[in-house]
Amino acid sequence: MLTQLRKFARLPPLDPQIWILSAGRLLSAIGTGFTLFYAPIFFVNQVGLSATAVGLGLGSASISGIVGRILGGTFADTPTWGRRRTLLLSAAISAIAALILAFADNLPSFVCGNLVMGLGAGLYWPPNEALVADLSPTEQRSEAYAVTRLSDSIGLGLGVVLGGAWISLFGEYRSLFVIDAVSFAVFLVVIARFIKESAPARTDRRSWQQSWGAALGDRRLLVYVLVNILITSYIAQINTTLPLYFTNFVGQGKGFNSATLSALFTWHLVLAVILQLPLARWLNRWSRPQALILSSGLWGLGFGLVAVTGIVPDHALIWAIVSLAVLAIATVVYTPSASALVADLAPEALRGVYLSINSLCWAVGFFIGPSLGGLMLDQPRPWADGLWLGLTMSVAGAIVILHYLNRLLFRTDNSL
């Protein structure tokens, strides 16, 4: 029994640079946790913007994020830029964006800050995930991605807790954005000092147009894109729509206070941290699409429980705890499996472009999610509650697509 527990808890033997990159990401994620969670509440309840305006403002980051992801994937595969320099550029732009948000006091400045933040985030993900793929063998790839996601989860969790404590003590939201800017500056220093270029030497002379054409001609990747956009829009609902829904709608419209809200999402993130590596290891026995099917089923269950949380007259807190637990497991199952699937599909010379397309799904999902969520929360009940039931029903489409993708990959493997 003790041996099994050690096996369950052990850390994977990954390249040291993956651990260093994860540590730097943890620091910057703390600052992101300060702002991502509390920004909708601050700009709706204190600045005075409507929930629809805030949802569209947050979604605008996905517009510039699309540009950033295209550039990030293209830069990551070029000898001139590579993974490392693109990561440095991303950190610098993200720090500037946080400072813009610190001084935003109307919709145009709020949108401007989010557009710059989206560009920085877009530049980050393709080189980061390409670097992880470069430094990890196929059999360890899910765990390698789980470690980087674990850093995000721990950082976001600490950010939510510390941000909630800061607001409870001082009632000051704007300084959280300044701290976010400092965290990105620290991340920049970590990359500059400790991360080396990992891109393989290019042996072909394909232009960036040819590289993107080759990726977009991969039928397996395009099928995966359909479901990935849907699931990333689910994740966006947790980060942006759900805190506002719990604040303004549950408990017959009374809502949870800031301390309860902070505790709930801390529980969500702590559970994700605890389960991230063990579940990634356990999922190695399944195909990547099968793992994503499991995640989709959990998303449907979790959103159904959120709908119950909003309409029950009593014990809303208990339902909220259970729903966030299910959504945490859904997220943990999804994130490493999705990135590992794309890295497995990608030819070595096109990893940046393939993972850029994977990241573009996040940009689209994080535009659809906050925009739809903000629009629905501006409507009278029962429309706001109906959002979660609609999301639950949409899961059926994701499962059908993933079954098809699993068969497509099986046929491809057998033809080799």
C-alpha positions, 0 to 999 in steps of 0.5 A: 500500500505504501509503495502504491502511495509513493508511486501515486505521489512521485514527481516525473523525471522531467528536463530541469528547464521544464521545472524552471519554466513552470516555477516562473510561470507560477509567479506570473500566475499569482498576479493573473489570479489577482486580476482575472478572478476579480476584474469582472466584479470590480469593473461591474460593481465599482467602475459601473460597466454593465455585465455585457460590456465587461464580458465583451471587454474580456472577450476582446482579449481573444481578438488580439490573442488570435494575432498573438497566437499566430505570431507566437507559433510562427516566431517559435518555429523560426531560427531568428526568434525561436521559443525563448525570444518569443517568450520574452516578448510575451512577458514584456507585453503582458506587464504593460497590459497589466499597468494599462488595466491598473488605470482603466476607468471606462470602457475604452481603457478597459478594452485597450488593456484587454487587447494588449493583454490578449496579445501578450497571452497569445504570444506566450502559449505556442512557444511555451507548449512547443518548448515543453514538447521539445524537452519531453518524450512522448510517453512523458508528454502528458505529465510534462504538460500537467506540470506546467498546468499545475504551476498555473493552478497553484499560481491562480489559487494563491492569487485568488486567496491573496487577492481576496485577503487584500480586498477584504483588508483594504478594499483596493482593487487597482493595486492588484493590477500593479502587482500583476505587472510586477509578476510578469516582469519577474517571469521575464527575468526567469526566462532571460536568465535560465531558459535556453533555446530548444527549437530543433535545427530546421532542415527544410526551407518552407515559408511560414505560409507553407507551414500554416498550409501544411497544418491546416491541411491536417484533417485530424487537427481540424476535427480536433479544433471543433471540439477544442473551441467548445471546451475552451469556452467552458473553461472561460465560463469558470474564470469570468461568468461563474464568479459573477453568477455566484455573486449576483444570482445564487441564494434567491438573488442574495449571492455569496459574499467575497470571502465565501466566493474566494473560499469556493474558488480556492477549493476549486483550484486546490483540488485541481492542484492535488489531482493534476499529476496523478490524473495525468499519469492515470490517463496515460492508459487511455488514448487522448480522445478518450480522455477528452470524452471523459472530460466532456462528460464531466463538464456536462455534469458540472454545469448541470450542478451549477444550474441547480446551485442557482435555483435551489432555495436552500443549501446553495453553498453545498451545491456550489462546492460539489459543482466546482469539484466536478468542474475542477476534475473536468479541467484537469483531465482536459488540459494535459490531454489536449496539448499532448494530443496536438504535440503528438500530431505535429511534425517536429519542424511544425510544432510551433504552428500546430500548437499555435492552432491549439492555442487559437482555439483558446482565443476563440473560446475565451471570446465566445465564453465571456461574451455569451456569459455576460449577455445571458447574465444581463437578462432576467431570470430564468435566462441567466440560469438557463445558460448552464443548462444550455452548456450541459446540452452542448456537451453531446456535440463534443462527445460525438466529435471526439468519438469520430476523432478517435476512430480517425486516429485509429485508422491513421495509426493502422495505415502506417 
